[in-house]
Amino acid sequence: MSPKNPPTRKHATVSVGFVHGMLAGMLRRGIDPTPMLAELDIRLADTASSGATPGTHTGAQRLPVDAYARLYNRVIARLDDEGFGLFSRPMGCGSFEFLCRGMLGAPTLAEALDRARRFLAIVLPDLAIRVLRQNGRAELQITERNPLAPRPDDPGRVFAFEWLLRLIHSVACWLVGRGLALDGVDFPFPRPAHADDYALVYTEHSRFVAGPQLVARFNQTLLELPVRRDEAALMAFLEGAPGRISMLYRRDRNTVTRVRDLIRQQLPASLSQEEAADRLHMSSRTLHRRLEEEGSSFRGIKEALRRDLALARLTKTPMSIAQVAADLGYADTSAFYRAFVGWTGLSPERYRRQLLEQASESVQH
């Protein structure tokens, strides 16, 4: 998505799974993030400082995008490290600006990415960047040169890959003045609890693999796009950066986000694809095609939203299982049970009981 056009919807949110990774470096340094979260009026039911198991039900809770951006900037200011304290040496404040300036004068996106590769090799030696071309496709590879954590699913390691891909992708989109669709991404860690957000941040075609390397694939012809920005545009772009551009939903996912919003607004009524198309002033066939072009489907969007809301309500409210099912538009509770087990591998009661057990253990410790 081009950072020139950030989302204006006040209800745009992200999973706090991203926040847990962002705070991992502070915790490693023995810094309690709770006072900072309180100053920003951010309340997390299972903050990284609570002792909760990494990756556990962090996909349920949501945070407004603007709050996420403010926290992003506060964390790097507190640590004096644009790498969030996640790497073997700090990434000095101002690195993002110089990354942008270095890429700005390039004639094409390919040259801009090569400049980014060389700059990041200096300020971020733990991760190596490379762009390859083959068979009409291009690959952006981010390789772990030095181990970032003992476990592949460590929240800090997961966030390091998420963050760097998002950073490079955001700047690339801004430089060429358009959204750049990622055809698929292989992330080198187990599927995190907040992975449903990847469809809106990166691509719905995300895989989770073993190894030290992230691979993002896109059309090779995009590398020949000219860089369109100048110094004046850069000054506006840097206002509030890097936090402001750190979590912008993709411009090429516009139909997906509009459909998701429509489905949510109509709950507990179960909106059909035909009804959604009518509200968006297009035919059902056109809606299907646009969603397909954006790598999604109406059914997939509806199920992802229901999962997100179900986890949030079981986590944060005392609502009965039957009431949650009804509020999400399920005709009967048994259908909700089957869907929930498919999402989590647990029944709703077991999931809620597990949360209470974790909370109790956290208080005891």
Secondary structure as the mmCIF struct_conf table of DSSP 4:
data_model
#
loop_
_struct_conf.conf_type_id
_struct_conf.id
_struct_conf.beg_label_comp_id
_struct_conf.beg_label_asym_id
_struct_conf.beg_label_seq_id
_struct_conf.end_label_comp_id
_struct_conf.end_label_asym_id
_struct_conf.end_label_seq_id
TURN_TY1_P TURN_TY1_P1 PRO A 3 LYS A 4
BEND BEND1 ASN A 5 ASN A 5
TURN_TY1_P TURN_TY1_P2 LYS A 10 HIS A 11
STRN STRN1 THR A 13 SER A 15
TURN_TY1_P TURN_TY1_P3 VAL A 16 VAL A 16
HELX_RH_AL_P HELX_RH_AL_P1 GLY A 17 ARG A 28
TURN_TY1_P TURN_TY1_P4 ARG A 29 GLY A 30
HELX_RH_AL_P HELX_RH_AL_P2 THR A 34 GLU A 39
TURN_TY1_P TURN_TY1_P5 LEU A 40 ASP A 41
TURN_TY1_P TURN_TY1_P6 ALA A 45 ASP A 46
HELX_RH_3T_P HELX_RH_3T_P1 ALA A 48 SER A 50
TURN_TY1_P TURN_TY1_P7 GLY A 51 GLY A 51
HELX_LH_PP_P HELX_LH_PP_P1 ALA A 52 THR A 53
TURN_TY1_P TURN_TY1_P8 PRO A 54 GLY A 55
BEND BEND2 THR A 56 HIS A 57
TURN_TY1_P TURN_TY1_P9 THR A 58 GLY A 59
BEND BEND3 ALA A 60 ALA A 60
STRN STRN2 ARG A 62 PRO A 64
HELX_RH_AL_P HELX_RH_AL_P3 VAL A 65 LEU A 79
TURN_TY1_P TURN_TY1_P10 ASP A 80 ASP A 80
TURN_TY1_P TURN_TY1_P11 GLU A 82 GLY A 85
BEND BEND4 PHE A 87 ARG A 89
TURN_TY1_P TURN_TY1_P12 CYS A 93 GLY A 94
HELX_RH_AL_P HELX_RH_AL_P4 SER A 95 LEU A 104
TURN_TY1_P TURN_TY1_P13 GLY A 105 GLY A 105
BEND BEND5 PRO A 107 PRO A 107
STRN STRN3 THR A 108 THR A 108
HELX_RH_AL_P HELX_RH_AL_P5 LEU A 109 VAL A 123
TURN_TY1_P TURN_TY1_P14 PRO A 125 ASP A 126
STRN STRN4 LEU A 127 GLN A 134
TURN_TY1_P TURN_TY1_P15 ASN A 135 GLY A 136
STRN STRN5 ARG A 137 GLU A 144
BEND BEND6 ARG A 145 ASN A 146
BEND BEND7 PRO A 150 ARG A 151
TURN_TY1_P TURN_TY1_P16 PRO A 152 ASP A 153
HELX_RH_AL_P HELX_RH_AL_P6 PRO A 155 VAL A 176
TURN_TY1_P TURN_TY1_P17 GLY A 177 GLY A 177
BEND BEND8 ARG A 178 ARG A 178
STRN STRN6 GLY A 184 PHE A 187
BEND BEND9 PRO A 188 PHE A 189
HELX_LH_PP_P HELX_LH_PP_P2 PRO A 190 PRO A 192
TURN_TY1_P TURN_TY1_P18 ALA A 193 HIS A 194
HELX_RH_3T_P HELX_RH_3T_P2 ALA A 195 ASP A 197
HELX_RH_AL_P HELX_RH_AL_P7 TYR A 198 VAL A 201
TURN_TY1_P TURN_TY1_P19 TYR A 202 TYR A 202
BEND BEND10 GLU A 204 GLU A 204
STRN STRN7 SER A 206 PHE A 208
BEND BEND11 ALA A 210 PRO A 212
STRN STRN8 GLN A 213 ASN A 219
HELX_RH_3T_P HELX_RH_3T_P3 GLN A 220 GLU A 224
HELX_LH_PP_P HELX_LH_PP_P3 LEU A 225 LEU A 225
STRN STRN9 PRO A 226 PRO A 226
HELX_LH_PP_P HELX_LH_PP_P4 VAL A 227 VAL A 227
HELX_RH_AL_P HELX_RH_AL_P8 GLU A 231 PHE A 237
TURN_TY1_P TURN_TY1_P20 LEU A 238 PRO A 242
HELX_RH_3T_P HELX_RH_3T_P4 GLY A 243 ILE A 245
TURN_TY1_P TURN_TY1_P21 SER A 246 MET A 247
HELX_LH_PP_P HELX_LH_PP_P5 LEU A 248 ARG A 250
HELX_RH_3T_P HELX_RH_3T_P5 ARG A 251 ARG A 253
HELX_RH_AL_P HELX_RH_AL_P9 ASN A 254 GLN A 266
TURN_TY1_P TURN_TY1_P22 LEU A 267 PRO A 268
BEND BEND12 ALA A 269 ALA A 269
HELX_RH_AL_P HELX_RH_AL_P10 GLN A 273 ARG A 279
TURN_TY1_P TURN_TY1_P23 LEU A 280 HIS A 281
BEND BEND13 MET A 282 MET A 282
HELX_RH_AL_P HELX_RH_AL_P11 SER A 284 GLU A 293
TURN_TY1_P TURN_TY1_P24 GLU A 294 GLY A 295
HELX_RH_AL_P HELX_RH_AL_P12 PHE A 298 LYS A 316
HELX_RH_AL_P HELX_RH_AL_P13 ILE A 321 ASP A 327
TURN_TY1_P TURN_TY1_P25 LEU A 328 GLY A 329
BEND BEND14 ALA A 331 ASP A 332
HELX_RH_AL_P HELX_RH_AL_P14 THR A 333 THR A 344
BEND BEND15 GLY A 345 LEU A 346
HELX_RH_AL_P HELX_RH_AL_P15 PRO A 348 GLN A 364
#
